[in-house]
Amino acid sequence: MSTMTFSPEGIASRYRLCATTTFMPRNATVDTVPELPEVEALAAYLRERAVGHTVERLEVSSFSALKTYDPPASAVAGMKIRDAGRHGKFLDLGLGDDLHLVVHLARAGWLHYRDAFKSPAPLKPGSGPIALRMRLDDGSGFDLTEAGTQKSLAAYLVRDPAEVPGVARLGPDALAVSENEFAERIRSRNGQIKGVLVDQEVLAGIGNAYSDEILHVAKMSPFALTGKLTDEQMGELYRAMREVETDAVARSVGQKAATLKGEKRAGMRVHARTGLPCPICGDTVREVSFADKSLQYCATCQTGGKPLADRRLSKLIR
């Protein structure tokens, strides 16, 4: 397990970026779970703004969000922020000599950087959407917030990121695997490719939104079975994954935290574009809904023109 960091300049010079055409969804909701590109961009933003500063204090408003108690939140006061990186979709802030604040933002969580706070008073328990606040020595800092009633944001103060259960289970980072390792990891799970791509134990960092985009670029059905993929199809899938993720990282890194969600929406071709025309062929983007999420695809580009049945255990309509 290693902390992944990427330079947008390096990505732009090493990889061919996708076409710069912007496809804006209308009346659609993009999956808001921060994935590899957004978390990498947040880490880059923290490296620019927070690294080198000293923590004044870490305030906890939602005690259920901080999953650890030893060391306590008070232990980070006076520690210098030494680094910021990520493990898959987990954000990792290095503190002092040996501590890490590891955060999974979940579906409704986000990081809001403040140049200054309105009040020096500590947060009160249950302060609206704010779960944690980190104040720095120059008066700046950030809030970790979570909207809605389903509270899933999780923060861990640990000496080793591997102490975080979700981090310990992660597979290799999606942008760190070779084509051969990618194929081995995908074929290690016998199932529908959409589900395997988002399995964090297979590859770390890919989520619901970008998996839709990857499968669209690869011209592959989300319900294609991993055990039936040819070597040629696997190669196309790998190249699509690299193209989609590196392009998204290059577009995201350098953005302010406040603009990242809009940047993610602007780059989507099929995800959250149900009912709109596919930007490649013009066919209508379709959707399959599940209990708590949905996927989008283009039948012409991905399933030979055959629509997928919109039920939980869908198969291709034959």
N, C-alpha and C positions, 0 to 999 in steps of 0.2 A: 504494500500500500504506500503510495506517495502522494504528496500534495502537488496538484497540477496547476501550472501557470503558463499562460500563452501571451505572446506579444502580437498585437494586431498588425504591426509592420511586418513581423516575420511571417505571419499567416498570409498576408496579402502578397508577399514576394514568393512564397513557396507553393501556394496552391492557386489554381484557377478559381476565381470567385464566380458565383452564379450571376446571371444577367441582372443588371441593376434596376430593371423595371419594378416598380412598386405596385403591389396588389393589395388594395385596402378592402377588407371585408365590410359589408354593410349589414347592420342589424344582426351581428354575430358576436358571440362571446368566445374569445380565445382562452384556451386552458391556461389558467393563471399560475399554475405550479411553476416556479422558477426551475428551469432545466440547465443543462451544462452551460450554454452560452450566457444566460443571465447571471448565473452564480459566478462564472468566470469574470464577467464584467463588474459585478459587485466587489469581488476580490481585488480587481485591478483598481477600482475607485478607492477602496480602502487603502491600498498600497500607496496611492497618490496622496490621499488626504489625511490618513490616520497613522500610518507607520512612522515611527520616530517620536511620536507624542507619548506623553505619560497619562495613564488613567487616573483621573481624579476619584471617580467611584463608579461602581456598577449598581444601578438601582433596579430592583425587581418589583414590578407591579402585579404580575400574574405569577403566583408561586407555582402553579401547575406547569408553567412553561419551562422553568428551570428544573431539569430532571435529576440533577446531582446536588448533594449537600456538603460534600467534602472534596475539595476545599470550598469554603463558603464564598459567596459573592464578594464579601468584604475583603477577601484575600488579594484581589487584583488591584486595590488602591495603591498607587505609587509605582505600579509596574509599567514598563515601557512596552509599547506595541512594536514587536520586532518583525512581523510578517503577516501577510494575508494570502490565503490560497483556498483551495477547495479539494474535496474528495467526492467525485461524482456530483451530486446535487447538494452536498453539505458544504457550507461556508466555514472556514477555519481561520480564526484570528489568533496568532501566536502572541503570548503575553509573558513578559519577563524572561526568565531562563528556561522554564519548563512547563508553563501552563498553556492551555488552548481553550478558547471559547468556540465551541463547535455548534453550528446552528443549522437546523433543517426548517426552512420557511413554510413547508407544507403548501396547501392549496391557497390559503388566504393571507399568508404572512408576507411581510416586506420589510426592507431596511430603508429608513428615511434619515438622510444625513442633515444635520443642522449646523449652520455656521455659528449660531448662538441659540441658547434656550431662553424662553421668555421669563422664566423664573429660576432662581437658584435653589428653590425649595425641593426637597426629595419627592419623588413620586409617592402618591398614596396608593395603597392596595386597591386594585380594581379600577385603575385610571383609564377608563374607556378602552380603546383598542390597543393601547401601549402595553406590551408585555415586559420589555426590559429597556433600560436606557443606560448608555455608557457616556459619561462626561469626561472630556479630555482637558489637559492642562491649559489649553489656549481658549477655553470657553466653548469650543465646538464639541461635536459628538454625534451620536446617532440613536434613534429609537428603532426597536424591533416591534412591529405592530402586527396585529391579526384582526381582520374584519370578520363579522358574522358571529354566530353562536357556536359553531363547531370548532372547538379550539384544538388544533393539532400542531401548532408551532412548537418546536422542541429545541431547547438550548442545553448544552452540557459544558460544565467547567471541569476539564480533565487534564491529567499530565501526559496522556498519550491518546491521540485520536482513536486508536484502536479500541479504547475502552468504551466508545460509543457503539452500541450494538449494531446500528444500521451501517456504520462505517466498516466495522469488522467483517460484515457479510458482503461487502462490495466486490464485484468482479473488477477486472482491469478497466481503466478509463477508456471510453469509446474512442478518443483521439490518440490513444497511446498504443493501440494494437496494430499489428501487421495484418495483411490480408489473410495469411494462413491462420493466424491466431483468431481472427474474427470468424473465419469459417468454422474452426474447431469449437469456438464458444457457442455459436449459433446452433450447430449440429448437436451440441451436448444436451439440448432440450428438444424433445419431440413434441411439437405443438404448432399452433398458428403463429406465423411470423410476427404479427403485430404484438402479441403477448410476450414473445421471446425478446423482442427488441427492447421492451420497457422493463424487463426483468433485471433489476439492479445487481443481482448475483451473477448474471451473464455478462453484462456490460454496464459500466457505471456512467450515468449522466443523461441517457436518452429517456424522454418522457412521452406523454400522450401527444403533445402538439408536434414535436419534431419527428416522431415516428411516422405520423401521417405524411409529413413532407418527404421523408426519406423514401417511403414506399411509393409515393407519387413519382419522384424522380427516377426510381428504379423500375417504374411501370409494373409493379407487383401488387397482387391482391393482398389485403391485410389478412386474409384467411388462408393464404398459401401455407402448406405444411413444410416445416423445416426439413423433414426427412426426405422430401421429394424435390428439393431445390438442386438444380444441376450446378456444376462448377461455374459455368458461364453466368447463371443467375446469381450465384453467390458473389462472384466478382462484381457484377453490376450493382448489387446491393451494397457491397463494401464501398465502392466508388461513390454511390449516392450518399451514403452515410458521411463520408469524408467531405463531400461537396456541401451538403446541407449544414453540417455542424461547423465547419471552418468558416463558411460564409456568415453564419449567424454570429459566431464569435467575433469575426472581423467587424461586423456591423454594430455589435453591442459594446465591445470594449472601447472605452473613450466616452461613452454616453454617461450622463449623470444618472444616478439611481432613479430620479423622478421621471426620466424619459424612456427607461428600458422597456416598460410594458408596451408603450406605443410603438417602439421600434420592432418589438416582437410581432405585434399585430400587422405592421406594415409589410413584413417579409413573408407572410403566409400565402401559399398558393392554393391549398385545398383546406387546410385545417380551419374550422370555424367559418367556412365560406359556403355552407349548405344553401343550395338554390341559386348560387351565382355561377357564371360560366367559368369553366376550366380555362386558365390562361394559356394552355398549350393547344387544346383541341376545340374549345368552345362548348363542349358538352356541359350539362348541368352537374355541379358538384353534389354528390349524394351523401347521406348520413346513415349510420347504424347506431342506435341508441342502446345503452346498457343501464344498469341500475343507477350508477353515479357518474357516468361520463359517456362520451360518444366518440366516434371516429368519423372522419370524412375522407372521401375518395372520389376518383373520377372513373366511371365504368368504362368509358372508351379507352382511356390510357392504361387502366390497371386490370380490368377483368374481362377483356374481350367484348365489351358492350353489355355484359350481363350484370344486372343489379344484384346486390347482396340482400338477402332477406333481413329485415330489420327486427330481429329478435335475438335474445341473449346468446343462444347457441347457434348462430346463423351458419348456414352453408351456402355455397353458390346455388342460386336457383337454376335448375337444369331443365 
